[in-house]
Amino acid sequence: MRSLALLDLPENSVVEIDVRDVIGNKEKELTNTEKIKAFDKWMNNLDPNMPVLTDEQISRESIYEEQILRQI
């Protein structure tokens, strides 16, 4: 984690960090029922002609590897 601003602190200073969920404070927290309804709505709006992806294709490792290959 890095500070977004330059901190004028002496070397080896002891600091206290307050970690807060900034996004969560700004957005309304959805109930599980609302989340399920939103997910169902999203699923129902998907293109039926979209190819089905396997678990391997959507794994974190596969996505990461694909990003690396694009940079080469």
C-alpha positions in Angstrom: 0.0 0.0 0.0 1.3 3.5 -0.8 0.3 6.9 0.2 -1.3 9.0 -2.6 0.6 12.1 -1.3 4.2 12.6 -0.2 4.5 12.3 3.6 7.0 14.5 5.3 8.1 12.0 8.0 11.5 11.2 9.5 13.1 7.9 8.6 11.8 5.0 10.8 8.8 7.0 12.0 6.0 5.0 13.7 2.7 5.8 12.2 -0.9 4.8 12.7 -3.1 3.9 9.7 -6.9 4.1 9.7 -8.3 1.7 7.1 -11.9 2.5 6.0 -14.1 1.3 3.2 -14.6 4.6 1.3 -16.7 3.1 -1.5 -19.0 1.2 1.0 -19.7 4.5 2.8 -20.9 6.2 -0.4 -23.0 3.4 -1.9 -26.2 2.0 -0.5 -25.5 -1.5 0.9 -27.8 -3.9 -0.9 -29.6 -6.7 0.8 -29.0 -10.3 -0.4 -32.5 -10.3 -2.0 -31.6 -7.1 -3.9 -28.3 -8.6 -5.0 -30.0 -11.8 -6.3 -32.5 -9.8 -8.2 -29.8 -7.6 -9.8 -27.8 -10.7 -10.7 -30.9 -12.4 -12.2 -31.7 -9.2 -14.2 -28.1 -9.2 -15.5 -28.2 -12.9 -16.4 -31.5 -12.5 -18.3 -30.0 -9.6 -20.3 -27.0 -11.6 -21.5 -26.7 -12.3 -25.3 -28.0 -15.9 -25.8 -25.5 -16.3 -28.7 -22.5 -15.6 -26.4 -20.2 -18.6 -26.3 -20.2 -20.6 -23.1 -16.9 -20.3 -21.1 -15.5 -23.2 -19.1 -14.3 -22.7 -15.5 -10.7 -23.0 -16.8 -11.3 -20.1 -19.2 -12.5 -17.8 -16.5 -10.1 -18.8 -13.8 -7.9 -16.1 -12.3 -4.8 -17.8 -13.5 -6.1 -18.0 -17.1 -7.1 -14.3 -17.2 -3.7 -13.4 -15.7 -1.8 -15.5 -18.3 -3.8 -14.0 -21.1 -3.0 -10.5 -19.9 0.7 -11.4 -19.8 0.6 -12.8 -23.4 -1.1 -9.6 -24.7 1.8 -7.6 -23.3 4.5 -9.7 -25.0 
